[in-house]
Amino acid sequence: MFVALEPRRLHRQVADQIRTLIEAGEIADGAKLPAERDLAERFAVSRPTVREALIVLEVEGYIQIRMGSGVYVSQRPKAHSILPADDSDGPFEILQARSIIEGGIAEEAAKRANASHIALLDENLKRMEGAIGDAVKMLVHDRAFHLAIADIIGNVTLHRFTGNIFDRRMTPYFERLASHFEGPRTWRLALEEHVVIRDAIAANDPEAAKAAMQRHLSQSQKRFSQSFGEEA
């Protein structure tokens, strides 16, 4: 019923196989899919890959994710609604890329930061604290914080990169994943992690700044890595 996959855009291949089975009627409307852990074993992929594939199918309308219960097949869409190819970057790929690049940006920023740079970070942190509970404002201030760190270096290309890669989460795909896992609690955790990054940069400690940024983005990935369903 399920076939192991080759390592090329794995979450898309998983989504394609499950979609084909649903459209062929091999998985009935209303049926509950196997647990995320079991799907990962059957496809021979990681659980984050399965999670990303399920989000693709939820956005397309093929499945319904019920947190704490599991994943269920929806009534099959009358019209095909497959996500376009340019939406294929997975959230975990994006966060990994950010960790690698933005860790280096924070490291370099810590070597150059002065009082005016830290004042801008502090103002942003105050705005984030006041916006907890408002997901749209939090995203705006989150983006601004990461851009402010890149701007300490004064490199236009790094500024553009930081903004562009952050904006890769502004897709129906990433937004749906965030809707399941983001909220006031997770945003407060992110704010606390931002404070640690700020403090390391203010101390002009490159190693600590890099570690703090990488830990923040690693923790962000973990917050998106909870299971959708009930599992032992």
C-alpha positions as CSV (number, residue, x, y, z in Angstrom):
1,M,0.0,0.0,0.0
2,F,2.9,2.4,0.8
3,V,6.2,2.4,-1.0
4,A,9.6,3.6,0.4
5,L,10.9,6.7,-1.3
6,E,14.1,8.1,-2.6
7,P,15.6,11.2,-0.9
8,R,14.4,13.9,-3.3
9,R,11.7,16.4,-2.0
10,L,10.6,13.6,0.2
11,H,7.6,15.4,1.8
12,R,6.2,16.1,-1.7
13,Q,6.6,12.4,-2.7
14,V,4.9,11.3,0.5
15,A,2.0,13.8,-0.2
16,D,1.8,12.5,-3.8
17,Q,1.4,8.9,-2.7
18,I,-1.2,9.6,0.0
19,R,-3.1,11.9,-2.4
20,T,-3.1,9.1,-5.1
21,L,-4.5,6.6,-2.6
22,I,-7.2,9.0,-1.5
23,E,-8.2,9.8,-5.1
24,A,-8.3,6.1,-6.0
25,G,-10.6,5.4,-3.1
26,E,-8.1,3.1,-1.4
27,I,-8.3,5.3,1.7
28,A,-11.9,6.0,2.4
29,D,-13.5,9.4,3.2
30,G,-13.5,9.8,7.0
31,A,-10.8,7.2,7.5
32,K,-8.1,7.8,10.0
33,L,-4.6,7.6,8.7
34,P,-2.0,5.6,10.5
35,A,-0.1,7.4,13.2
36,E,2.7,9.7,12.1
37,R,5.3,7.3,13.6
38,D,3.9,4.4,11.5
39,L,3.7,6.4,8.3
40,A,7.4,7.4,8.8
41,E,8.3,3.7,9.1
42,R,6.3,2.7,6.0
43,F,7.7,5.4,3.8
44,A,11.2,5.1,5.3
45,V,11.4,8.8,6.0
46,S,11.7,11.0,9.1
47,R,8.6,12.1,11.1
48,P,9.2,15.8,10.2
49,T,9.0,14.7,6.5
50,V,5.6,13.0,7.2
51,R,4.4,16.1,9.1
52,E,5.3,18.4,6.2
53,A,3.5,16.1,3.7
54,L,0.4,16.0,5.9
55,I,0.4,19.8,6.0
56,V,0.5,19.9,2.1
57,L,-2.5,17.6,2.0
58,E,-4.4,19.6,4.6
59,V,-3.9,22.9,2.7
60,E,-5.1,21.1,-0.5
61,G,-8.2,19.9,1.4
62,Y,-7.5,16.1,1.3
63,I,-7.2,15.6,5.0
64,Q,-8.2,17.2,8.3
65,I,-5.7,17.3,11.2
66,R,-7.4,17.1,14.6
67,M,-4.9,17.8,17.2
68,G,-4.8,15.2,19.9
69,S,-6.9,12.8,17.9
70,G,-5.2,12.2,14.6
71,V,-5.4,12.8,10.8
72,Y,-8.6,12.0,8.9
73,V,-9.4,11.9,5.2
74,S,-11.7,14.7,4.1
75,Q,-14.3,14.5,1.3
76,R,-12.1,14.5,-1.8
77,P,-11.9,18.0,-3.4
78,K,-14.0,18.3,-6.6
79,A,-11.2,20.4,-8.2
80,H,-7.5,19.6,-8.0
81,S,-5.7,22.0,-5.7
82,I,-2.2,20.8,-5.7
83,L,0.2,23.4,-4.3
84,P,2.5,25.0,-6.9
85,A,6.1,24.0,-7.1
86,D,7.4,27.2,-5.7
87,D,5.7,26.3,-2.4
88,S,7.9,23.2,-2.0
89,D,10.4,24.5,0.6
90,G,9.6,22.6,3.8
91,P,9.4,24.5,7.1
92,F,12.2,22.3,8.5
93,E,14.4,23.0,5.6
94,I,13.8,26.7,6.0
95,L,14.6,26.7,9.7
96,Q,17.7,24.6,9.2
97,A,18.9,27.1,6.5
98,R,18.2,30.0,8.8
99,S,20.1,28.4,11.7
100,I,23.2,27.9,9.5
101,I,23.2,31.4,8.0
102,E,21.7,33.5,10.8
103,G,24.0,31.9,13.3
104,G,26.9,33.3,11.3
105,I,25.2,36.7,11.0
106,A,24.7,36.9,14.8
107,E,28.3,35.9,15.3
108,E,29.5,38.7,13.1
109,A,27.0,41.2,14.5
110,A,28.4,40.6,18.0
111,K,31.8,41.8,16.8
112,R,30.4,45.1,15.6
113,A,27.5,46.0,17.8
114,N,27.4,49.4,19.6
115,A,25.0,51.1,21.9
116,S,22.7,52.4,19.1
117,H,22.4,48.9,17.7
118,I,21.4,47.4,21.0
119,A,18.9,50.2,21.6
120,L,17.1,49.2,18.4
121,L,17.0,45.5,19.5
122,D,15.6,46.6,22.9
123,E,12.9,48.6,21.2
124,N,11.9,45.7,19.1
125,L,11.8,43.4,22.1
126,K,9.4,45.8,23.9
127,R,7.2,45.7,20.8
128,M,7.2,42.0,20.7
129,E,6.3,41.7,24.4
130,G,3.4,44.1,23.8
131,A,2.1,42.1,20.8
132,I,2.0,38.6,22.4
133,G,-1.5,37.3,21.5
134,D,-1.5,39.0,18.1
135,A,0.1,36.5,15.7
136,V,0.3,39.1,12.8
137,K,2.1,41.7,14.9
138,M,4.4,39.1,16.4
139,L,5.5,38.0,13.0
140,V,6.2,41.6,12.0
141,H,8.3,42.2,15.1
142,D,10.0,38.8,14.8
143,R,11.1,39.6,11.3
144,A,12.2,43.1,12.3
145,F,14.4,41.7,15.1
146,H,16.3,39.3,12.8
147,L,16.7,42.1,10.2
148,A,18.0,44.5,12.9
149,I,20.7,41.9,13.7
150,A,21.7,41.6,10.0
151,D,21.8,45.4,9.7
152,I,24.5,45.6,12.4
153,I,26.8,44.2,9.8
154,G,25.8,46.8,7.2
155,N,25.7,44.3,4.3
156,V,22.7,44.8,2.0
157,T,22.9,41.3,0.7
158,L,22.6,39.8,4.2
159,H,19.7,42.1,4.9
160,R,17.9,41.0,1.8
161,F,18.7,37.3,2.5
162,T,17.4,37.5,6.0
163,G,14.2,39.1,4.9
164,N,13.6,36.8,2.0
165,I,14.2,33.6,3.9
166,F,12.0,34.8,6.7
167,D,9.2,35.5,4.2
168,R,9.3,31.9,3.0
169,R,7.1,31.2,5.9
170,M,4.4,33.5,4.6
171,T,2.7,30.8,2.6
172,P,-0.5,28.9,3.2
173,Y,1.6,25.8,3.8
174,F,3.8,27.3,6.6
175,E,0.9,29.3,8.0
176,R,-1.2,26.1,8.4
177,L,1.6,24.4,10.2
178,A,2.0,27.4,12.5
179,S,-1.7,27.5,13.2
180,H,-1.4,24.1,14.9
181,F,1.6,24.9,17.0
182,E,2.0,28.7,17.5
183,G,0.3,30.7,20.2
184,P,1.0,33.0,23.2
185,R,3.0,30.3,25.0
186,T,5.4,29.6,22.0
187,W,5.7,33.3,21.2
188,R,6.8,34.0,24.8
189,L,9.4,31.3,24.5
190,A,10.6,32.9,21.3
191,L,10.8,36.3,23.0
192,E,12.9,34.8,25.8
193,E,15.2,33.3,23.2
194,H,15.5,36.7,21.5
195,V,16.6,38.3,24.8
196,V,19.4,35.7,25.1
197,I,20.5,36.6,21.6
198,R,20.4,40.3,22.4
199,D,22.4,39.9,25.5
200,A,25.1,37.9,23.7
201,I,25.4,40.6,21.0
202,A,25.4,43.4,23.6
203,A,28.2,41.6,25.4
204,N,30.2,41.5,22.1
205,D,30.5,37.8,22.5
206,P,30.5,36.2,19.0
207,E,30.5,32.6,20.1
208,A,27.6,33.1,22.5
209,A,25.6,35.1,19.9
210,K,26.0,32.3,17.3
211,A,25.0,29.6,19.8
212,A,22.0,31.6,21.0
213,M,20.7,32.2,17.5
214,Q,21.2,28.6,16.5
215,R,19.5,27.4,19.7
216,H,16.5,29.8,19.0
217,L,16.0,28.4,15.5
218,S,16.5,24.8,16.8
219,Q,13.9,25.4,19.4
220,S,11.6,26.9,16.8
221,Q,11.9,23.6,14.8
222,K,11.2,21.6,17.9
223,R,8.0,23.6,18.5
224,F,6.8,22.5,15.1
225,S,7.8,18.9,15.7
226,Q,5.1,17.8,18.0
227,S,2.8,15.0,16.9
228,F,-0.6,15.7,15.4
229,G,-2.2,12.8,17.0
230,E,-2.5,10.6,20.1
231,E,0.5,8.3,20.3
232,A,1.8,6.1,23.0
